[in-house]
Amino acid sequence: MKRYHFEYEIPSAQKTGTFSWVANSEDEARKGVQAKIADFEFIAAEDVVVGKLIEIKETTGNQYYECEGCSA
């Protein structure tokens, strides 16, 4: 698995940012990023435009994950 880091935009809110997701493929990561940003922003997934892939990083066996409540 790899960590994919993307730019994203929410046109209706005129908001941009970056977000990353660990996945087996870029397509899987794009879908995960889109859904997670929509969840955080309380909007429909269709309102999130996942843009340019910024970087891909290798992951290790010692991964640290925060739950949604802990990272907010």
N, C-alpha and C positions, 0 to 999 in steps of 0.2 A: 504494500500500500504506500501511497505517496500523499503529501500535503500539497494541494493545489490552492494558489492564492490568486484571487480575481479582483478586478475593479467591478463596481456595480453602481447602478443609478436608479433612483426612484423619481421618474419625471414629474409625477403629480405633486410631489413634495419638494421638487427641485433640490434633491439631496443626492450626494455621491459619497462613495467610500470604498473600502476594501474589506474583504472577508476571505477566510481560507476554510478548506474542508478536506478531511482525510478520506480517500476513496481509492478504488482500484483503477478508475479511468477518469479522464477529463469530463466526459459526458455525465457520469455518475456524480462527480464533484459539482458540476454546474447545477444539476437538479437539487442536490443537497443544500448548496449555498442559497439558491433561490428560495427554497422552502423555509430555511432557517431565518433569512433576513425578513421574509414576509411575516413569520411568526413573531420576531422581535419588534417589528414595526406595526403590527396589528393591521396588515393590509393583505390584499389578495396576492398570491404568487405571481399572477400575470402582470402586476404593477411593478415588479422588480425586473430590471434589465441587467443580466449578468454580462459584463463586457470582457475586456481584454484579460487574458491570462498573464499575470505578472511574473510568477515563478512557480517552479515545482521543486519540492524538497523531499529527499528520502526520509522515511520514518524509521525509527528503531524499534526494537522489542520493548523498550522501556518508555512507553508513551504515557503521558499524563492527560487525563480528560477531566474537565470540570462539568458538573451538572449545570443545567440552565439557571437554576436558582442561585448557585454559587458564583456564576460568572456575571450576573446582572448587577 
